[in-house]
Amino acid sequence: MMARTELDKPGADAISTFLVPRDTPGPTIGKKDHKMGQHGTTTSDLIFENVRVPASAIIGLTPGRGFRLAMRVLDRGRIHIAALATGACKRLIAEMVNSCARAQTVRQTDRRIPAHSGDDRGQPDRISRRPSARRADDRNGAARTEASAAKYFATEAVGRVVDRAV
């Protein structure tokens, strides 16, 4: 849970992150979110009404560091999504290469299948790898720009590769 705990501080310095035990009275779990993709993870709203959490539940025991902690976690998540998208691109490219190799030997009517195709699918775009994971490690988890750029580039690339694979 994240909450504003430092009322005298502005912005991110006022937010703390807590671990709230599951058996704490008051929190309820909302309806399961319906998502596209990644069905292996369940997400939903957590509703906190009249919940009392002790100061000892603050992650790191220091108030006001919660927002920055959350940003580091998001950086790691973005790097993870970039890695997943890169893996999907590699798999799709391998499948396309194998399909093209098989198609070279298959005949439809009196010609090989590639002779029927009017479009040139070309080679899939190469995926450049950004060293965002290394930077996140070097900076104690902080690599906001690099992680965001890697996620954007890799997810855009997998979209282009999927289009070509189809």
C-alpha positions in Angstrom: 0.0 0.0 0.0 1.1 3.5 -0.6 -0.1 6.5 1.3 0.8 10.2 1.9 2.4 10.1 5.4 4.5 13.3 5.4 1.9 16.1 5.2 4.5 18.8 5.6 6.5 17.6 2.5 5.6 18.2 -1.2 5.2 15.6 -3.9 7.1 12.3 -3.9 8.8 13.0 -0.6 5.5 12.7 1.2 4.6 9.1 0.1 5.5 6.0 2.0 5.0 2.3 1.1 3.7 -0.2 3.6 3.4 -4.0 3.8 -0.1 -4.7 5.0 -0.6 -8.3 6.3 -3.4 -10.1 4.6 -5.2 -10.7 7.9 -5.3 -7.0 8.8 -8.9 -5.9 9.5 -10.5 -3.6 6.9 -8.9 -4.2 3.4 -11.1 -5.8 0.8 -10.2 -7.1 -2.7 -12.2 -5.7 -5.5 -13.4 -7.4 -8.7 -10.8 -9.1 -10.8 -9.6 -7.0 -13.7 -10.2 -8.2 -17.2 -7.0 -7.8 -19.3 -5.7 -8.6 -22.7 -2.7 -10.9 -22.5 -0.7 -12.0 -19.4 -3.6 -14.0 -18.0 -1.2 -15.7 -15.6 -1.4 -12.7 -13.2 -4.5 -11.6 -11.4 -4.9 -7.9 -10.7 -7.7 -6.1 -8.9 -8.3 -3.0 -6.7 -7.5 -3.2 -3.1 -9.9 -1.1 -1.0 -8.7 0.2 2.4 -11.4 1.5 4.7 -10.6 2.4 8.2 -7.4 0.3 8.1 -4.8 0.9 10.8 -1.2 0.1 9.9 1.7 0.6 12.3 4.7 2.7 11.4 6.8 -0.5 11.6 5.0 -1.7 8.4 6.8 1.1 6.4 9.1 -0.6 3.9 12.6 0.5 4.8 11.3 1.9 8.1 11.9 5.4 6.7 8.8 7.5 5.7 8.8 9.3 2.4 10.6 6.9 0.2 7.6 5.0 -1.2 7.2 6.8 -4.5 10.9 6.4 -5.4 10.7 2.7 -4.5 7.7 2.3 -6.7 9.5 4.0 -9.6 12.4 1.5 -9.3 9.9 -1.4 -9.3 8.3 0.0 -12.5 11.7 0.3 -14.1 12.4 -3.3 -13.4 9.0 -4.2 -14.8 9.6 -2.2 -18.0 12.9 -4.0 -18.5 11.1 -7.3 -18.0 8.5 -6.5 -20.6 11.2 -5.4 -23.0 12.9 -8.8 -22.5 9.6 -10.7 -23.0 9.0 -8.7 -26.2 12.5 -9.4 -27.5 12.1 -13.1 -26.8 8.8 -13.1 -28.7 10.4 -11.4 -31.6 13.2 -14.0 -31.7 10.6 -16.8 -31.6 8.5 -15.2 -34.4 11.5 -14.7 -36.6 12.6 -18.3 -36.1 9.1 -19.5 -37.0 9.0 -17.3 -40.1 12.4 -18.6 -41.3 11.2 -22.2 -40.8 7.9 -21.5 -42.6 9.8 -19.9 -45.5 12.1 -22.9 -45.7 9.2 -25.3 -45.8 7.3 -23.1 -48.3 10.2 -23.4 -50.7 9.6 -27.1 -51.1 5.7 -27.1 -51.2 4.0 -26.9 -54.6 0.5 -25.5 -55.2 -0.9 -26.3 -58.6 2.2 -26.3 -60.9 4.3 -23.7 -59.0 6.1 -23.5 -55.7 4.2 -21.4 -53.1 6.6 -18.4 -53.1 5.9 -17.9 -56.8 2.2 -17.1 -55.9 3.1 -14.4 -53.5 3.0 -10.8 -54.8 4.4 -9.1 -51.8 7.9 -9.0 -50.5 7.9 -9.5 -46.7 11.6 -8.7 -46.4 13.7 -9.4 -43.3 12.2 -8.6 -39.9 13.6 -5.5 -38.2 16.5 -6.2 -35.9 16.0 -5.5 -32.2 18.6 -3.3 -30.7 19.3 -4.0 -27.1 19.6 -1.2 -24.7 21.8 -1.7 -21.6 18.9 -0.6 -19.3 19.2 -3.7 -17.1 22.8 -3.0 -16.4 22.2 0.6 -15.7 19.4 -0.3 -13.3 21.8 -2.5 -11.4 24.5 0.2 -11.4 22.0 2.8 -10.1 20.4 0.8 -7.4 17.4 0.1 -9.5 16.9 3.5 -11.2 16.9 3.5 -15.0 13.7 5.3 -15.8 14.5 6.7 -19.2 16.4 3.6 -20.4 13.8 1.2 -19.1 11.0 3.2 -20.7 12.8 3.4 -24.0 13.6 -0.3 -24.0 10.0 -1.2 -23.3 8.7 1.1 -26.0 11.2 0.0 -28.6 10.8 -3.7 -27.9 7.0 -3.7 -27.8 6.8 -1.7 -31.0 9.2 -4.1 -32.6 7.2 -7.2 -31.6 4.1 -5.5 -33.1 5.9 -5.1 -36.4 7.3 -8.6 -36.4 3.9 -10.1 -35.6 2.4 -8.1 -38.5 5.1 -9.6 -40.8 4.7 -13.1 -39.4 1.0 -13.1 -40.1 
